[in-house]
Amino acid sequence: LVKELEKQGIGRPSTYASIISTIQDRGYVRLQNRRFYAEKMGEIVTERLTESFSNLMDYDFTARMEGELDEIAEGEVDWKKVLNDFYGNFRQQLENAESSGEKGMRANTPTETDIPCPSCGRNMQIRVASTGVFLGCSGYSLPPKERCKQTINLVSGDEVVSADEDVEGEGETRLLRKKRRCPKCGTAMDSYLIDEKRKLHVCGNNPDCSGYEVEEGTFRIKGYDGPTLECDKCGAEMQLKTGRFGKYFGCTNTECKNTRKLLKNGEPAPPKMDPVPMPELQCQKVDDTYVLRDGASGLFLAASKFPKNRETRPPLVMEIKPHRKEIDPKYDYLMDAPEKDPEGNPTVIRYSRKSKEQYVMSEKDGKATGWSAWYENGRWVPRDKKK
């Protein structure tokens, strides 16, 4: 890919890494056997952008823009003129793409199927997101009280091409010949396993073509061979999954919805305790009460009716002590933290991203006083910036 970027004059050595990272993070491509393979979302985004912004998606445009930036840096061209020349046409293209008429960008419309929803019985729809192709209930578009959020994850039914077999793309050609052809447009179809008895074949031109077929039989879903954890809630196995906010570990027990975030260092986030209701604490901005939650940055107070009510704040030390028996024992050390500083100002629980630990600090009228206390060697040690 880097060689092709260099050949087309796109980007600079300093931007190659970010380009490669971005197309993977957004689900446009997947890296397999040291090769990039386009994902369905990547194909859709590319098609839509090419239709609405043909000049911007042209290789020559990017190369010319890089050249103009070099000329600006060398003082040969006025940067305001370059921006004005570009923005005039771009603004018109953007307005056309956002419009709902014939010139507007085509939507990523879901495809209706006759596969019944396991929850409500309505028909499922084939949907494409950054996380891949999946089945979603058609009842999702209904009003909130009638809405059905049921989804079915689809496992790719295509065989993986190994690096040894894939000589100059021949492996991909063999796979293409084996695929079914769409009954509507004749395009090769992608296959996905719904379960052990059903395989879904989706037109390669989806969502532009609504062709699909359901094949019934006996199918073997490949076993999971990724990293696993023991669920801290029910003891079942947790497997690495990909969601809209990135990778996370999800419990395989259908009755347990426990998840653990995957941190940037590749380690799973520490287990979270169950929310602790605090009905005696009234929210400051909304008509609700707080619950004490355990997040990636430690303890915090949040509105109990989230996501309807979105309000959070750090808890005071004196507010959590009455709930000591309900709070996870890993936070016992916070129960011994000072409730006030030497001047009588209440202390709040904070989290240091630098040292990745919780500490307490005092505030007066919503502003930090400069006094704090840190848990060191089994005891709380005060620190005062004013001294």
Buried (B, 14 or more C-beta within 10 A) or exposed (E): EEEEBEEEBBBEEEEBEEBBEEBBEEBBBBEEEEBBEEBBBBBBBEBBBEEBBEEBBEEEBBBEBBEBBEBBEEEEBEEEEBEEEBEEEBEEBBEBBEEEEEBEBEEBEBBEBEBEBEEBEBBBBBBBBBBBBBBBBBBBEEEEEEEBEBBBEBBBBEEEBEEEEBEEEEBEEEBEEEBBBBEEEEBBBBBBBBEEEBBBBBBBBBBBBBBBBEBEEEBEEEEEEEEEBEBBBBEBBBBBBBEEEEEBBBBBBEEBEBBBBBEEEEEBBBBBBBBBBBEEBEBEEEEBBBBBBBEEEBBBBBBBBBEEBEBEBBBBBBBBBEBEEBBBEEBEEBEEBBBBBEEEBBBBBBBEEEEEEBBBBBBEEEEBBEBBBBBEEEEBEBEEEEE
